[in-house]
């Protein structure tokens, strides 16, 4: 998965792939942006603090997106509505807006008194 993340960050930021991979590794190991940009220039290809910060921001956004995908897949699976083509679409989606659009038809709605009454079979009575 990290290989794919590195390529996504490269597409978004147009930076050298090896610099991105090394920076991601350093960030995963707990290094801070100032430390990486000042003391690990040989690993990052002399990326400045702004570029390292952008990589960190993109990495965090992609990690959040991966967590959201897992939550969405679990929710749809629990509803019993997860089909293989939908699963593939969700796994291949790397845009949060498109991901939420895919999830929208399966999103659980707030239960109102009317929906509770329908579930209890009182809808025909209301129509009379």
ChimeraX attribute file (.defattr): number of C-alpha atoms within 10 A of each C-alpha:
attribute: neighborCount
match mode: 1-to-1
recipient: residues
	/A:1	6
	/A:2	12
	/A:3	9
	/A:4	9
	/A:5	18
	/A:6	23
	/A:7	17
	/A:8	17
	/A:9	23
	/A:10	19
	/A:11	12
	/A:12	12
	/A:13	14
	/A:14	11
	/A:15	16
	/A:16	16
	/A:17	17
	/A:18	14
	/A:19	21
	/A:20	27
	/A:21	21
	/A:22	18
	/A:23	28
	/A:24	22
	/A:25	13
	/A:26	18
	/A:27	17
	/A:28	12
	/A:29	9
	/A:30	9
	/A:31	14
	/A:32	14
	/A:33	20
	/A:34	14
	/A:35	12
	/A:36	23
	/A:37	22
	/A:38	13
	/A:39	11
	/A:40	17
	/A:41	15
	/A:42	13
	/A:43	17
	/A:44	23
	/A:45	16
	/A:46	16
	/A:47	21
	/A:48	15
	/A:49	15
	/A:50	12
	/A:51	18
	/A:52	23
	/A:53	18
	/A:54	15
	/A:55	25
	/A:56	20
	/A:57	13
	/A:58	19
	/A:59	21
	/A:60	12
	/A:61	13
	/A:62	18
	/A:63	14
	/A:64	13
	/A:65	17
	/A:66	17
	/A:67	12
	/A:68	15
	/A:69	22
	/A:70	13
	/A:71	12
	/A:72	20
	/A:73	19
	/A:74	13
	/A:75	17
	/A:76	19
	/A:77	13
	/A:78	10
	/A:79	12
	/A:80	9
	/A:81	12
	/A:82	15
	/A:83	10
	/A:84	9
	/A:85	9
	/A:86	15
	/A:87	15
	/A:88	10
	/A:89	13
	/A:90	20
	/A:91	14
	/A:92	11
	/A:93	16
	/A:94	16
	/A:95	11
	/A:96	16
	/A:97	10
	/A:98	13
	/A:99	19
	/A:100	16
	/A:101	10
	/A:102	16
	/A:103	18
	/A:104	10
	/A:105	10
	/A:106	14
	/A:107	13
	/A:108	11
	/A:109	8
	/A:110	7
	/A:111	8
	/A:112	9
	/A:113	9
	/A:114	12
	/A:115	14
	/A:116	12
	/A:117	12
	/A:118	14
	/A:119	10
	/A:120	9
	/A:121	11
	/A:122	13
	/A:123	14
	/A:124	8
	/A:125	8
	/A:126	10
	/A:127	6
	/A:128	5
